[in-house]
Amino acid sequence: MAPEHGPHAHRDPELADIEAALAADGGRHAPTDHVAGLDIDTADHHPTWEEFVDHWELFREPVLAGGVAGLVLGFLSVYIVLRRMVFVSASVTQAAGFGVAASFYLAARTGWSFSPTWGGTAMALVTAALVAPDPRRLGLSREMVLGLSFALFSALTVLASASMPQEAHAVQAILFGTAVVVSPDDLDRLVVAAVAVMSLHLWWFRGFTFASFDALAARVQGVPVRLLDLVMVVTIGVMVGESARTLGALPAFALSTMPGVAAVLVARGPLWVPYAIAALVGAAAGAGGYVVAFLFELPVGATQATCAGVAVLAAVAVGAGGGALASLRARR
């Protein structure tokens, strides 16, 4: 038999028999070389907005989770930035990450079942309670305590992850927010925490702002500054812990700091304006970051953090442009 040539050379004889049978079967089956409606070459395919809309039910929970977490963390970020509490957010976020790694470690070493998400929330709350009291009675400043806790929890997280390489990917996914899916239960818990924290902060808004911007005058007026400071740190711990548990530690830290920076740079007018701007920026970065990550096939947590950073850069540009315009008008 002469050798075959062309595109069907070296084809399996059994496959040739099957194709011949299909061709003889009234044309009811598509040829195996060309499957109708199926694009085999998908290497260059990129997700589109239409696909996102068509499959909204798959993305609803993570988008809503990012928006809710960003809104509340953005609101709180104004306090964090103006009161120079960035290290509080960093320490609580890192503690939540250590809680995640510790949960995996204990489960691997003892065989007991520990939820990494609840471990992260518990460590965030414990750390918030520890850094809330005034440490000067121990001869330490608040910055010393926060710096120590941040460095210690960072080191312990690395050590715990290094001791169980089989779980390293899962730990990194929770820490840096690479997970794409948020369960309805996680979203429900996040919404409950968000509603509780926002309700309390809106109810005590005047007290929180008074104690934050003029603590001495607040004490003279009889405002319970210590209680407000304690509630402030604990609510930050609750929201950062829940957000880190749901979105990841990296986006939780970014959303709890960068929207406040952007708002402070551009806000003018009444006292509530920077809080509203920061809440909107945080919600946009949290929800919009997920959409951008989907469209460009990027890691979700890093994209949400980057969107928050872009908002800060835009605020810097707006502030610089406004300053230059004011200077130009003054010269005229």
Helices and strands as residue ranges (DSSP letters): H 13-24, H 49-54, H 56-82, H 86-110, H 116-131, G 135-138, H 142-162, G 165-167, H 168-176, H 184-203, H 205-213, H 215-220, H 225-246, H 249-255, H 258-266, H 272-296, H 300-331
